[in-house]
Structure formats: structure tokens, C-alpha cells
């Protein structure tokens, strides 16, 4: 996940990969208190599958607790979510642009 400061919180963007295929984040937002949501669309594998994720980031501990719901009807909790080093450019500071990875499982 890539976070871009938009003065009221962070816009969430990025891409990923899971058992369903490669995904892109079409839209997302997290406020400065950590309440977040984002929508992903699968672009390879199960093409067209949509996933909505919601939950809370703890920016101090660099953790996330939340749930996901797919357009297929499946849903679950994030079982693992950890921060990783940010590979941004020289104009972005790691403290301002968090980066995270997640593993999701069925509930």
C-alpha cells in the first residue's frame, strides 16, 4: 500500500498479488487517526474480482487490524499485516508515507 498525504489523511493506492492474482487499488483513504478503507480490483487470475478492505492502522506500532469482503461473497479478517521499508523517492520521508503488506484468510 502506498499512502499519499492529502491534508485530511492519506489517499491509498498501489498494487499487490494474492492467490486470486494481481490486484490494483482503485480507491482508498485513511484518516490521521488510522481509520481506513480501500477497494482492489483483480487484473490477472480471477479478473474483475473486487475486494473492499476496512479497518484501523496503528501508525506508531505500524500495524493494521481489519476485514476484507470480496465481490464473490467471500470475506475474512487480515491475519498478518506488517510494515516494510518504503522505497519512495528523495522527496518523500518514510515517516510520512507508510507502506504495508498483508496476508488475508477466510473467516
Buried (B, 14 or more C-beta within 10 A) or exposed (E): BBBEEEEEBBBBBBEBEBEBBBBEBEEBBBEEEBBBBBBBBBBEEBEEBBBBBEBBBEBEEBBBEBBBBBBEEBBEEBEEBEBEEBEEEEEBEEEEBBBBEBEBEEE
